[in-house]
């Protein structure tokens, strides 16, 4: 099988009679040839997570899908606990306290509500931020727009089950499926007949100046203790469950200020409400690269290249290309163009010491927080991509989304030379005929 490395296709490892690539056991990840990325199940999927956006127009397809999965496919369906609190799906709402418009909508969905209440006891619920879904879900179905898929990605900070996204939103760039014949489409996926796009994610972690100082002091005092006490204390500092989970020392990065978050689109560093320009230093694998003076910086995945990065002037990159995009936001320089670096490198982003202000950082538009002087952000490629199921294949889905979602390269076509010559010829003949008529009239 052909394979693809982090940087380029690599069918051969040797170059000439003597040269070859040095074997590296620390390889971050290896990307398969996209044509070979097909979904397969080791055993039949039994548990499905259905995520819907908060929109009344999604209620009918949501209830139809859940009803079909429970009754026809005998699957265990998980939904967000907030779904059960939706007033349009409850019959104990005090309508006299609601507006006249809500009462009309509530009455309109009477049939949908009765069908959902018949299924309610069979559903399993979870709450975001409280319940861990790791290793509990076999399959994910998203009903909504691109934000629904981003939310599904955020729920799984490690391995993500295959995601099937239906277009019920406004843009639908990441949602290739239509709900018209969802039974046939879902059945094909459950039977393993589907292509996959492995959408890479970025692993981001904020390192606080105060936390590093406190950690260094704890480690210094820890060296004065006996070895057995140092070992137990290290486990408590890095990860309280290290002794139970047999964690390695490299995994002891869960101290406050060091927890990581995975993003599917981008991490954005901006100047926030400050009137001053941002001054942000960028390091690549520990080497200083440049400083960004402007409104901020976007570090995005290829999936995020068609989001905020595209609006800021970056190129659009197919999600199967292993890369990280670095895009300045309104830079105070005419020559600062967006760049693309290999996937797997580590970016370190910090506030310049002479910067007039701090910065704000957000992850896929969420978890906005301040980045102070002395703090820094680490960004690299995660080993946990989002396996997005294709409606057709990787190439067709992506170019269809470019054409339909962004109207990419839509313009008025230029006329060909044959059409122009026909027009010129017909115009010449008309002119000659008019000239002959004028001569006859004069005679």
ROROBA-860528 format. One line per 3 residues: their letters; for each residue x, y, z of C-alpha. Coordinates in steps of 0.5 Angstrom, whole numbers, m for minus. Each point is the difference from the previous one (the first is absolute). Layout:
REM ROROBA-860528
a = X/Y/Z  ...
REM end
This chain:
REM ROROBA-860528
xxx = 0/0/0  3/7/m2  1/4/6
xxx = 1/8/1  4/3/5  m1/6/4
xxx = 4/4/m6  m1/m3/m6  m2/m7/m4
xxx = 5/m5/2  0/m6/m4  7/m2/1
xxx = 5/1/6  6/0/m4  4/5/m5
xxx = 5/m3/m5  5/m5/3  2/3/6
xxx = m5/5/3  m7/m2/4  m4/4/5
xxx = 2/m2/7  m5/m4/4  m3/4/6
xxx = m4/m3/5  m3/7/2  m4/1/m6
xxx = m6/4/2  m5/m3/m5  0/m3/m7
xxx = m6/1/m5  m2/m5/m4  m2/1/m8
xxx = m6/4/0  m3/m5/m5  1/m6/5
xxx = m4/3/6  m6/m4/1  m5/m1/6
xxx = 0/m7/2  m3/m3/7  3/m5/4
xxx = m6/m2/3  m7/3/m2  m1/7/4
xxx = m6/0/5  1/7/3  m1/7/m4
xxx = 0/7/3  m5/4/m4  2/8/1
xxx = m5/5/m3  0/8/0  m4/4/4
xxx = m5/1/m6  m8/m2/0  1/m1/m7
xxx = 5/m6/2  m6/m3/4  m3/m4/m5
xxx = 6/m4/m3  3/m1/7  m6/m3/2
xxx = m1/m4/m6  8/m2/0  0/m2/8
xxx = m7/m4/m1  3/m4/m6  7/m2/3
xxx = m4/m2/7  m6/m4/m4  3/m2/m6
xxx = 8/m1/1  m1/m2/8  6/5/2
xxx = 1/4/6  m1/7/m1  4/5/4
xxx = m3/8/0  2/6/4  m4/1/6
xxx = m2/7/m2  m4/m4/m6  m5/m2/6
xxx = 0/7/2  m3/2/m6  m6/4/1
xxx = m3/m2/m7  1/m8/2  m3/1/6
xxx = m7/m1/2  0/3/7  2/7/m2
xxx = m5/6/3  m2/3/m7  m4/6/4
xxx = 7/2/2  3/0/m7  m1/5/m6
xxx = m5/m1/m6  5/m2/m5  3/m5/5
xxx = m7/m3/1  m1/m1/m8  6/m3/m1
xxx = m1/m5/6  m7/m2/m3  3/m1/m7
xxx = 5/m5/3  m5/m4/4  1/m6/m5
xxx = 7/0/1  0/1/7  m4/m6/1
xxx = 4/m4/m4  6/2/4  m3/m1/7
xxx = m1/m7/m2  7/m1/m1  3/4/6
xxx = 1/m5/5  4/m4/m5  5/5/m1
xxx = 7/1/4  2/7/2  6/4/1
xxx = 2/6/2  6/4/m3  6/2/5
xxx = m3/m6/5  0/m6/m3  5/m4/m4
xxx = m2/m3/m6  7/m3/m2  m1/m7/m2
xxx = m7/0/1  m2/2/m7  0/m4/m7
xxx = m2/5/m5  m2/7/0  m6/4/m4
xxx = 0/7/0  m6/4/m3  1/7/m1
xxx = 6/5/m3  7/0/1  0/2/7
xxx = m4/m7/2  6/m3/m3  5/4/4
xxx = m4/m1/6  0/m8/m1  8/1/m1
xxx = 0/4/7  m3/m6/4  5/m5/m2
xxx = 7/3/3  3/m7/m2  m2/m5/m5
xxx = m6/2/m4  m5/m5/m3  m2/1/m8
xxx = m4/6/m1  m6/0/m5  m2/8/m1
xxx = m7/1/m3  m1/7/m3  m6/4/4
xxx = 4/7/1  2/6/m4  6/m2/m3
xxx = 2/m7/0  7/0/m2  1/m6/5
xxx = m6/m4/m1  m1/m3/m6  m6/m5/1
xxx = m7/2/m2  m6/m2/5  m5/m2/m6
xxx = 2/m8/0  4/0/7  m2/m8/1
xxx = 4/m2/m6  6/4/1  0/m2/7
xxx = m1/m7/m1  6/1/m5  5/2/5
xxx = m2/m5/5  1/m5/m5  7/3/m1
xxx = m1/3/m7  3/7/1  6/4/m1
xxx = 4/4/5  3/7/1  5/0/6
xxx = m1/7/2  6/2/4  0/4/6
xxx = 4/4/4  3/m1/7  0/6/4
xxx = 3/2/7  1/6/4  6/0/5
xxx = m1/6/5  6/3/3  m3/0/7
xxx = m1/m8/m1  7/m1/m3  3/4/6
xxx = m4/m4/5  2/m7/m3  7/2/0
xxx = 0/1/7  m4/m6/2  5/m4/m5
xxx = 6/3/4  m3/m1/7  m1/m7/m3
xxx = 7/m2/m1  2/1/7  m5/m6/2
xxx = 1/m7/0  m1/m4/m7  m6/m4/2
xxx = m3/7/3  2/4/m6  m3/m6/m5
xxx = m7/1/4  0/7/0  2/1/m7
xxx = m6/m5/m2  m5/5/4  3/6/m3
xxx = m1/m2/m7  m6/m5/0  m3/m2/6
xxx = m2/m6/m3  7/m2/m3  1/m6/5
xxx = m7/m3/m2  1/1/m8  7/m2/0
xxx = 1/7/m4  7/2/m2  4/6/2
xxx = m1/3/m7  m8/0/2  1/4/6
xxx = m2/6/m3  m7/1/3  2/5/5
xxx = m4/6/0  2/5/m6  2/m6/m4
xxx = m6/m4/m2  m1/0/m7  m6/1/m5
xxx = m1/m3/m7  m2/5/m5  m3/m2/m7
xxx = 0/7/m4  5/5/4  3/3/6
xxx = 0/7/m1  4/5/4  m2/7/0
xxx = 0/7/3  m7/0/3  m3/7/2
xxx = 7/3/0  1/6/m4  8/m2/m1
xxx = 3/m5/m5  1/m7/2  8/m2/0
xxx = 0/m7/0  6/m5/0  0/m6/m4
xxx = 5/m6/1  0/m6/m4  3/m6/3
xxx = 4/4/5  3/5/m5  m3/7/m1
xxx = m3/2/m6  m3/6/0  m5/5/3
xxx = m7/2/m2  m2/7/1  m7/1/m2
xxx = m7/m2/3  3/m7/1  1/m7/m2
xxx = m4/m6/m3  3/m7/1  m4/m5/m4
xxx = m1/m7/m3  m1/m1/m7  m8/m1/2
xxx = 0/7/3  4/3/m6  m7/1/m3
xxx = m3/4/6  4/6/4  6/m1/m4
xxx = m3/0/m7  m3/7/2  7/3/2
xxx = 3/m2/m6  3/m7/1  0/m6/m6
xxx = m6/m5/1  3/m7/1  m3/m7/m1
xxx = m1/m3/7  4/m6/m2  6/4/m1
xxx = 5/0/7  1/7/1  m1/6/5
xxx = m1/7/m2  2/6/3  m4/6/m2
xxx = 1/7/2  m6/4/2  1/7/m4
xxx = 7/0/1  4/7/1  4/m2/m6
xxx = m1/m1/m8  5/m6/0  m3/m4/5
xxx = m4/m6/m4  m3/m6/3  5/m6/1
xxx = m1/m7/0  4/m5/4  1/m7/1
xxx = m5/m4/4  3/m3/7  5/7/1
xxx = m2/3/7  m1/8/0  1/4/6
xxx = m4/6/0  2/6/5  m2/7/2
xxx = 7/4/m2  3/3/6  m1/7/m3
xxx = m7/m1/m2  m5/6/3  m5/m5/1
xxx = m2/m7/2  m4/m4/m5  m6/m5/0
xxx = 0/m7/m3  m6/m4/m2  m1/m7/m2
xxx = m5/m2/m6  m3/7/3  m1/m3/7
xxx = 4/0/6  2/8/m1  5/2/5
xxx = 6/5/1  7/m2/m1  5/5/4
xxx = 7/1/0  4/m6/1  m5/m5/m2
xxx = 0/m3/m6  m4/m5/m4  2/m7/m3
xxx = m3/m2/m7  2/m7/m3  m4/m5/m4
xxx = m4/m5/4  0/m7/m1  m8/0/0
xxx = m3/2/m6  m7/0/m2  m2/m5/m5
xxx = m6/3/m4  m4/m4/m4  0/2/m7
xxx = m7/0/m4  4/m2/m7  8/1/1
xxx = 5/4/3  1/4/m7  m7/1/m2
xxx = m3/2/7  6/5/1  m1/4/m7
xxx = m8/m1/0  1/4/7  4/5/m3
xxx = m5/1/m6  m6/0/4  2/3/7
xxx = 5/5/m3  m2/1/m7  7/m1/m1
xxx = 3/3/m7  m7/1/m2  0/6/m6
xxx = m3/1/m7  4/m4/m5  3/4/m6
xxx = m2/m2/m7  4/m4/m4  3/2/m6
xxx = m5/m4/m5  m6/4/3  4/7/m1
xxx = 2/m2/m7  m7/m2/m1  m3/7/2
xxx = 6/4/m4  m2/m4/m6  m7/1/1
xxx = 1/8/1  4/0/m6  m5/m3/m5
xxx = m5/5/3  4/6/m1  1/m2/m7
xxx = m7/m1/m2  m2/6/3  6/4/m5
xxx = m3/m4/m6  m7/3/2  3/7/1
xxx = 3/m1/m7  m7/m2/m3  m4/5/3
xx = 5/6/m2  0/m3/m8
REM end
